[in-house]
Amino acid sequence: MNSLVILIPIALLLALTGLGAFLWSLRNGQYEDLQGAAYRILEDDDRPLADDAPGGTDKKTSKPSS
């Protein structure tokens, strides 16, 4: 019974913290663009770096890569 005196206020504090974080995220527009992230993941923006391009050089030996 003594443990409930400690656990109930801790549970209420955690619940209020979660509610506060949720309300903060609503006010700051975290849920404004729900479809944008879904479409951004489909975009193919991956471009090879200059070092990864065919015919590049190996940094360790300065020789053309094969």
N, C-alpha and C positions, 0 to 999 in steps of 0.2 A: 504494500500500500504506500510505503514511503517513496518508492521509486516512481509512482505515478505523479507525485508532487513535482518531481523533476522532469519527467518525460512529457507530460502534457504541455507545460510552458515551452519546452524545446520544440515540440511538434507544432504548436501555434506560431512560434517565431519562424520556423521554416516555411510554414504555409503562407504567412504574411510576406516573407521575403520572396517567395515564388510568385505570389500575386503582384507584388510591387514590380518585379522584373517583367512580368507579362504586360502590365499596364504601361511601363516605361517603353517597352518595345512597340506597343500600339501607338503611343504618342510620337515616337521617333520614326514612324513609317517603315518598320521592318516587314510589314505584310502588304505593302503597296503593290509591288510587281511580282506576283506569284508565277506568272508565265515566263518572265524574262530569263530566269535561271534555267528553266526547262529548255528553252530554245538556245541559250548560250552554250549548253553542254554539247549540242549537236553541231555547232560551228567547228570547222576544221581550220584552226589558226596555226597549227604546228608547221613551222617552216624550219628546214634544216639549218643549223648553224654553219658558218663558213668552214669550220674545222671538220664538220661531218660530211661536207660535200664530196662527191667523187673527185679524185684527182688532187685532193688536199695533201698537205704534208703532215708527217708524224712529228709531234713536238719534241719527242725525246731524241730522235736521230736526225731530224731535218731532212729526211729522205722522202720522196714521194710515196704515198701509201699505195699498196698493191691491192 
